[in-house]
Amino acid sequence: MKKIVSLPAEDGYRMPGEFEPHRGCVMIWPVRPGSWPYGGKEAQKSFLEIAEAISESEKVWMLCDHEHAAKLRGILRDKPEIYVLEIPTDDAWARDVGPTCVRNRQGNVRGISWEFNAWGGTFDGLYAHWEKDDRAAKAICRELEMDCYDAHPFVLEGGSIHSDGEGTVLVTEACLLSPGRNPQMTKEEIENHLKQYLGAEKIIWLPRGIYQDETNEHVDNVCAFVRPGEVVLAWTDNREDPQWELSMASLKVLETERDARGRAFQIHRLPIPEKPVCITEQELLGFQFEEGEDRREAGERLAASYVNFYISNGGVIVPQFGDVNDKKALKILENLFPERKIYPIWARPIIVGGGNIHCITQQIPQGKDIDI
Amino acid sequence: MKKIVSLPAEDGYRMPGEFEPHRGCVMIWPVRPGSWPYGGKEAQKSFLEIAEAISESEKVWMLCDHEHAAKLRGILRDKPEIYVLEIPTDDAWARDVGPTCVRNRQGNVRGISWEFNAWGGTFDGLYAHWEKDDRAAKAICRELEMDCYDAHPFVLEGGSIHSDGEGTVLVTEACLLSPGRNPQMTKEEIENHLKQYLGAEKIIWLPRGIYQDETNEHVDNVCAFVRPGEVVLAWTDNREDPQWELSMASLKVLETERDARGRAFQIHRLPIPEKPVCITEQELLGFQFEEGEDRREAGERLAASYVNFYISNGGVIVPQFGDVNDKKALKILENLFPERKIYPIWARPIIVGGGNIHCITQQIPQGKDIDI
C-alpha cells in the first residue's frame, strides 16, 4: 500500500456504480451499546442474515475488534465466504467509515480515506470519539492490498454519495453543506473536490434526504441509482407527512437536471413505510449511552426507507419494517432488477441503530486481476 | 430615505445592544392561517398583551395589511401608544423581517435590509412565498424615516444575531451555516460580512440553538445579552433531554471565548420548561396550510425557551408556558434586570406559531434627535 499525493481524477480513476461487479463487501460486527440495544443481539442477527445473503454472490469481510473476534469466528465457523478482519472501529457503519473505491480503465482499484467525524464532529456528531472509525478506511485498504488516497481534512461519508459510474454523482445539500462537515469551504469548492476525488463531471445536488435522518440526510437513504440514468426516490403521496415536502424538492431537481452524459433521469418512486417507524420505550431501555453520545427520545420517528438497500453481484438486499409497504417496495425493486435475486431482510434492529442495510455495507469494486 | 452604497462599519455605524435606549418597537399583527390556528384569536390576544406591556415604556408600531387595518384600528382605538402601519407582510415575525438597526457616534440610526427567504428558501424554508416579508425592512425604514443599507443577496434574519453594542455579536453555526442561507460563502466570508454590516470586531459562533427550532436554531432562542459581558443561556440539567447536549456545546464555547473587549463572559443558566411543550391534535386542527408551507405533526416538540424575551426601555417581556419553571425563569430575570419591570406573558399561542416574544418584536434604537 503506497500513499498517493495525486488526485484520482488526474490519475484516470473514477467511482464505479454499485451495480457494477464487486470483488466483495465490507461489513462491521455491531457491538456498540449506544447504537444496538440489549447487547446488540437483534442487530447481530440481522447483520448475519445480510452477510449471508451477500455472500451468496460475493465475498464478505466482517470487521471486528480483538475482543469480539473469537466469538465471531465461532459464529461464522461454517460460513467460509464471510472472512473476519481484526480492525477496531467505533461502531458498525462500513458505508461511512470504509474506503470509497475508485477504478481506472486498466481495472486498478484504489481506496479513498475521507476524514470521518461521526456525522458532524463537535457540531452535531453522534458520538464524541471517532478516532478508530477515522482510521478504518486506511486499515481496510491495507488488508485488501489496495493503494489509498488520503482525502483528509475533507470530511465525507460513503453514504453521502452515489455514483452512476459514468461521471454523475448524487449528493444532498443538507448533508454536504452541513456546518459539521466542511464549513470552511463554499458549495462550489466542495463540488470541485468531489469531482477531483470521484472522477465525476456532474454533481447533482438534491436539497434534502429523509426526515429525521441523523446523518444530516445522506443521499443513500433517499435516492439511489438502479443503473446509469435511472434512479429510485423515496416517496410518499401523503401531504401531511413531513417527508412529502422533502421528496418533492428532490423530485423537482431530478426532473429538471441532466446527468453527465446529458440524459434525463428515469425516476421510480419507492414508497416509504406508510406508518412512521418510531422508537419504543422498550427499545430505549436497552441502550447504554456514553458521555457525549447522541440520545433518543421514546416515540422519536426513525428515518426508515426502502431506498437503503445494497446491490450485491447477484442480489438486492432490501430492508423490511413490518409495514404494508414492505411488499410494494419488494415488487418495485424486483421489476427494476430483473437479473438479481431480491432478499427481504427484517431491518428494524438496524434502523433502531440509526441506519440501514446500505449504511452497514461497502462494496469493493472488482479489479482486473484480483482474487474473487 | 436614500439608498446607501457604502457599508455600515466603514461609515462608523454599529448595532447597539437591545438593552440600550429604544425609539420604539416594531410588531406585526398575526393573521396567517398556517401559523396561527383558529383565525389567530389566541395569538392576537398575546400579541396585544405584549404590545401593551412594551408601550408602557416605548412606542409600538404594529404592521398590518390593508385588509385587516380597519379592524385593528378599532381594537387599538384606546391605545394611542400603539400605531398602526399599513405595510403588508407574509407573516408576523418582525424580528426577522424588520430592519436590523445600526447607530453611529453622532446618534444617527440607519436600518439594514437583509435578504429574507423564509428561513431557508427552497432548501428548508417554512413557506413558499416571502416577497412581502423580504420588502418589509425597507418599507419600515421608509415609514420611520431612516436611511437603509441594502444587504441583498446576503440572507440573514434579525433573530439570528445578538449584539452587545460594544463590538461583539453572537450567532449560531446551525443557522448561519445552514445550506438554505448563503451556501456560496465560507464561514470566514460570512463572519467578515457580519463584521462589516454590524460594525463588529468579534463574532462568537455558538454551535447550536434550541432543539427542534425550525429557524435552524436562531441564537435569540438560546442565548441573549443581559448587558455587555453578561449572557443568559437556555439550560437543562437533564442529560436525557436532547437539549442538554446542545446547551452544553454552547456553554463550552462561552466559557472559553472572550468578547471584543477581551472580557470573559458571565453566564447565567436559564432553565427551559421542564416538561416539553408539544403541539396538540386540537391545535393542529386549527391550522390551514398553503401549498409549499411547512406542516406540523401532533405531538411534535416546540422550541419553547424563556431566553426569547424582549427588553423594552422599562421592562422585560417574558414568555410563560404553564410550566414549573415559569416562575424560576422570572426570578432569574428579575435579578438580572433589577432596574426593569418584569412582564410575564402567556406565550403558548406564540410558540405554537413557531417563535416567541423576541421573534415578534424588533427594537428601533433611540437616535440623537428623533421623536420618542
Interface residues (C-beta under 8 A of the other chain):
Chain A: T122 F123 D124 E173 A174 L177 S178 P179 P183 Q184 M185 T186 K187 E188 E189 P207 R208 R239 E240 P242 E245 A249 G292 D294 R295 E297 G299
Chain B: T122 F123 D124 E173 A174 L177 S178 P179 P183 Q184 M185 T186 K187 E188 E189 P207 R208 R239 E240 P242 E245 A249 G292 D294 R295 E297 G299
